[in-house]
Amino acid sequence: MVPIHPRAETVQGNEGFASIADASRVHGPPNVVDVFIRSDRAGEFADDAIDVGAVAVWIPLNVIDADAAQRVMDARLLMVMDRCPAIDYARLVT
């Protein structure tokens, strides 16, 4: 996990970066960009994920941006929207 936050905070001992691009310069392209943000800002993070060559974008439960989802899919990345990783993981492992 690589936290992205404008203040580049450390989260659970993991060094934070101010942007997805900054993190990618250190760690390489991410496998999944899991966006925890309001719907009106999700698109910019989806676009950043496309720009750095991420494999997938996950936009969580109750966060909807159909235009961003279409841009992600048009870029041939995997797209998950309006789903919760914790809920889906629990469902899949039981």
C-alpha positions as CSV (number, residue, x, y, z in Angstrom):
1,M,0.0,0.0,0.0
2,V,1.3,3.4,-1.0
3,P,-0.8,6.3,0.5
4,I,-1.4,9.3,-1.7
5,H,-2.3,12.6,0.0
6,P,-1.4,16.2,-0.7
7,R,0.3,16.4,2.6
8,A,2.2,13.1,1.9
9,E,1.4,11.6,5.3
10,T,2.7,8.3,6.5
11,V,-0.1,5.7,6.9
12,Q,0.4,2.6,8.9
13,G,4.1,2.9,8.5
14,N,4.0,3.4,4.8
15,E,5.6,6.5,3.3
16,G,3.0,8.8,1.7
17,F,3.4,10.7,-1.5
18,A,1.7,13.9,-2.7
19,S,0.5,12.3,-6.0
20,I,0.2,9.0,-7.8
21,A,2.9,10.2,-10.2
22,D,5.3,10.9,-7.3
23,A,4.7,7.4,-5.9
24,S,5.1,5.8,-9.4
25,R,8.5,7.4,-9.8
26,V,9.7,5.5,-6.7
27,H,7.6,2.3,-6.8
28,G,6.8,2.0,-10.5
29,P,3.2,1.8,-11.9
30,P,0.7,0.7,-9.3
31,N,-1.3,-2.5,-9.7
32,V,-4.5,-1.0,-8.3
33,V,-5.4,2.6,-7.5
34,D,-8.0,2.4,-4.8
35,V,-9.6,5.8,-4.6
36,F,-11.1,7.0,-1.3
37,I,-12.5,10.4,-2.3
38,R,-15.8,12.1,-3.1
39,S,-17.4,11.4,-6.4
40,D,-16.7,14.9,-7.7
41,R,-12.9,14.3,-7.3
42,A,-12.7,10.6,-8.4
43,G,-12.1,11.5,-12.0
44,E,-8.8,13.3,-11.5
45,F,-7.4,10.2,-9.6
46,A,-8.7,7.9,-12.4
47,D,-7.0,10.1,-14.9
48,D,-3.8,10.0,-12.9
49,A,-4.0,6.2,-12.7
50,I,-4.3,6.1,-16.5
51,D,-1.3,8.4,-16.9
52,V,1.0,6.3,-14.8
53,G,0.1,3.0,-16.4
54,A,-1.9,1.5,-13.5
55,V,-3.5,-1.9,-14.0
56,A,-6.8,-1.2,-12.3
57,V,-8.8,1.5,-10.6
58,W,-11.2,0.8,-7.7
59,I,-13.7,3.5,-6.8
60,P,-15.5,2.5,-3.5
61,L,-19.1,2.1,-2.5
62,N,-21.3,5.0,-3.1
63,V,-18.7,6.9,-5.2
64,I,-20.0,7.2,-8.7
65,D,-18.3,8.8,-11.7
66,A,-19.5,7.2,-14.9
67,D,-17.3,9.4,-17.1
68,A,-14.2,8.5,-15.2
69,A,-15.1,4.8,-15.3
70,Q,-15.5,5.1,-19.1
71,R,-12.1,6.8,-19.5
72,V,-10.5,4.0,-17.4
73,M,-12.1,1.3,-19.5
74,D,-11.2,3.1,-22.8
75,A,-7.6,3.1,-21.6
76,R,-7.9,-0.7,-21.2
77,L,-7.5,-0.7,-17.4
78,L,-9.6,-2.8,-15.1
79,M,-12.4,-0.8,-13.5
80,V,-14.4,-1.4,-10.3
81,M,-16.9,1.2,-9.1
82,D,-19.4,1.4,-6.3
83,R,-18.0,-1.7,-4.5
84,C,-16.2,-2.2,-1.2
85,P,-13.0,-4.2,-1.1
86,A,-13.7,-5.4,2.4
87,I,-17.2,-6.6,1.6
88,D,-16.1,-8.2,-1.6
89,Y,-13.1,-9.9,0.0
90,A,-15.3,-11.4,2.8
91,R,-17.8,-12.6,0.2
92,L,-15.1,-14.3,-1.9
93,V,-13.2,-16.1,0.8
94,T,-16.2,-17.6,2.6
